[in-house]
Amino acid sequence: KDLDIGGVSVESLANAGGTISKLSGAERSNRALEAHACYFPLCPFIMEMDVGNIPIDLDPIKNGHDVCGSGGSPMDWEFVDPNYTTYEDRLASFNSNEELFRVNIRQLAEAGFHYIGPGDRVKCFYCFGGVNSFNDGDDPWVQHAGVFPHCQFVRQEKGQTFINDSVNFVRESNIKLITISNWMRAPFVRHMLDSKIHSKTKILEVMNEKWSRDRKPFTSFAQLYDACFDKYGKLEPIKEYSDETNNLMLCKICFENNLNTVLFPCCHQISCQYCAKELKTCPICRYPVQTFLKTFF
């Protein structure tokens, strides 16, 4: 209870979502929450997203003061890594590892990054911020400024307006990633994945379009099924399962249970009783399903 770490109480660290670790500069601030936000502004906890945290008390960051200063960082130039201050040195650090990256290594070096590995892990020579798992089309400058807005090197090269825009872009991207990940955990989504109606990649594409359209999740199997049908057309079982479903008595949706229902009023026979409960329209003719009748053979 009385333990104090570099001027920051254990209680304030816990209240700020932190644990004991080596965070450069944290010892200079008596406000752990502000230090957390300064170094990791895109942390879901700092972004006030639901991370299951139970607050010790109310200490809104908006009531604090700017511990990063007008320059956006409490770091001094003496802490810069002297081995990678030039573009040429940073570029040379990548050596023969260019094939590991989905972005141009020259752009990474220009943005202040040098290679540290493993994989595509890179680090800024100035703020020591590390980034990895780049995607096609990522802009290293945007990633650098968006994730580490306190970096004075980025501020000097790109300006505060660019940093602000990058923070907003990366924040939006992270919120999208976290939100869609939560959407994919819905029971009816798991049911569609398990039934092999569409691949995970296709379902993610539909989820991304839903996010771009209205930011609202699908609320039922039928909604997701219809959206997939609109995008990909008639149901076509994944090929790797097609050889196993030649038996006409198998449900053409889950490929596991016996085909034992007739949809009405179209009278198509395509599914088991469990999958039929989830259908709002017939996968064959797209006619609305009013009811279904279980059959016996």
N, C-alpha and C positions, 0 to 999 in steps of 0.2 A: 504493500500500500504506500509506504514512504519512499520506495525506490525512485530515484531520479536519474534519467539517462541524458547526459549532456545538456541539462537545463530543461528537458522535456519530461514531464511526469508520465509514468506508465499509464495512468488513467486517461490522460489526454491523448496518448498514442492509441490506446484501445478505442477511445471515443471517436477518433478520426479514422477508424478502420484499419489501423496499422498493427504490426507486430515488430519485435525487436529485430532490426537488420541494419546494414550499413547504408544509410541514406545521407550522402554528402550534403551538408548545409542544414540538416534537421536540427543539429545541436545549436544553431544560431537563432532559432526561433522558439519563442515560448508558446507558439500556437501550432500544435501538430497538425490540425486540420488544414491550416493555411499552407503549411509546408507540403502536405500530401497533395493539395490541389495545384500548387506551384509546379511540382515535378511530374505529377501524373494527372493532368486535367481531364483525361478521357476515361479514368477509372470509373466503372459503373457505380461505385459507392459515391464518388464525388459528383457524378451526374445525377444523383438522387434517384437511381433506378432501384427496384426492389431486389436486394441481394440477401435478404433474410437477416439483416442487421437489427439488433435491438439496442437503441440509443441509450447511453448512460444518462444524458441530459440533453437539453436543446442548446445547440451552439451553432446557429446557422453561419455558414461561411460568408454570407453576404454582409454580416455585421462586422467582419474582420477588416484588416488593412492589408495593403499590398506588400508582402514580404519579398516579392521578386524585384521590386523597384521599377523605375521607369524604363530600364533597359531590359526588363523581363527576366533577369537572372541575377542571383547573388554571387555567381562565380567570378573569380578573378582570372586575368589572363595568365598568371603564373602556373595555373593548373592545366593549361593546354598541352596535349601530347606533342612533344617536339619532333617525333618521328614521322608525323603525318600532316604537318602544317602546309605542305605544298600539294597541289593537284597531282603532280608527277609521282610523288611518294605514295599518295593514296591509291592511285591507279596501279602502281607497281605491286601493291599488296595483294591484288586479286590474282596475279600470276596466271596460272593455267586453270583457274576456277570459274571462268566466264560461263561455262556450260551449266553451272548450278543456278544461274540467275534468269529470271523471266523479265528483267528490265536491263537496260544498257548499263554496263559497269562504268562507262565514261560519265554517264549522268549521275551515277552514285558518287563517283569521286568528286565531281563538280559540286555536289550537294554536301560535301564535307565528310562523306563516309569512307572508311577503309575496311578491308576484309578481316574478320576474326574467326569465322567458322564456329562450329561445324555447319554444313549446309550453306544457306545463303545469309547467315548472320553477319551484319555489318555494324560499325560503331562510329559515331561522330568524333572527330579528333578534338573538338572543342568542348561540347557539353557531355561527351561520353555516353550519349543516348544510343541504345541498341535497337535495331529493327531487323526483322526477318519475315519470312513467309510472304514475299512479294507476289503480287498477281500481275497478269498481263495488263499492260496499260497504266500501271501505277506510275505516278510522277514522284521521283525521289525527293524533290524539293517540297512537294505538298506533304508527303509522309513525314519528312523531317520537321517541317514547320507545324504540322497539325498535331503531332505526337509530343514534340518537345518545343513548345512555343517560347520557352525561356532562353533558348540558345541564342547567344549574342552574334554568333557567326551567321546564322540565318537572318537575324534582324539587320545586320550590316549589309548582307548581300541582296536581300529581297524586300526589306521594309516591313513595317508593322501592319499595313493593310493586307499584304500578302499573307502574313501570319494569321491574322484574324479570319480571312477567308478560308485558309487551310484548316484551321481549327474547326470551323463550322462544317467544312466538307468531311473531315475525318470523323467528327462527332456524329454526323448524320449517317455515315457509312457504318460506324460501330453500332449505333442504335438499330439500324436496319439488320445487321448481322445477328445481333442478340435477339431481336424481335422475331425474325424468321426462324431462328433456331428454336425459340419457344413454340412457335406455330407448329413446327414439325413434330413436336412431342404430343400433340393432340391425339387421343385414342383413335379417332376415325382416320387420321392420317397414317397412323401405324397400321391400321387395318388395311388401308389401300396398299401400303408398302408390302405388307405380308402377303397380300393376295396377288401380288405381281401384276396388277393391272397396268401400271406404268412404272418406269424406273425412278429411282430417287432423283436423278438429274432432271428428268422431265417435270417432276412434281416441284422441285426447287425453282425451276424456270417459271412455272405457273404462280408460285408463291411470290417470286420477285415482281412479277407483273401486277399481282394484287396489291403489293406494297406500293408500287409506283402509282397505281390507280387511285387508291383511297385509304391506304394505311390501315385497313381493317382486315382481320383474319377471316378465313372460311369458318363457318360455324357448324357445318354438317358434312357428312360423307357425300350427300347428293350435290351440294354446292361445289365441292372440289372435283367430283366426278364430271359434272357438267362443264366446268372450266377446262379440265383436261381434254374433254371431248371436243370443245370448241377450238382448242389450240391444235390438237393432234389428230382429230378425226376419229373414225371408227376404231373400236377396240381391236387391238392386235396383240395377242399374248407375246411376251418376251420370248425370243427364239430359243433360248437355252431350255425353256420349259416345254416348247411345242412338241418335241419328240416324246415327251412323257404324258402328253394329254391327248393321244390319239383315241383313247377310249371315249366313246361318245357319251358315256354315262357320267363323266366328270363335270363338275361345275366349271363353266368357262370363265369365271371371275376369280375364284380362289384356287382352282385346279387341285383341290384337296378333297372336298366333300362330294358326295354323289349328286348328280343333277336330279332334283326331285320337286321342282315347282313349275307351274305354268303362270305366266304373267297375264293379267287381264286389264283392258279388253283386247290386247293385240294377240294373245294366245301363244306368244313365243316361249320356248322352253330353253333356258340358257343358264340357270343358276340353281344353287342349293337354297334351302329355306333361310339360311342365315344371311347370305348375301342379298337375297330378295328383299329382306327387311330394310336394306339400306338404299335400294333403288327407287328413284323418283321417276325416271324415264327408262324405257327399254333400251339396252345397249345396241340392239339390232336395228330397230325402226325409229327410236327416239320418241315413241308415243308415250304419253304420261301413264304411269302405272297406278291404277286405282286400287287394285288388290292382287293377291296371288293365291293360287290353290296348290296345296301339297299333293303330289302324286305318288303312287306306289306301283312297283313293278314286281 
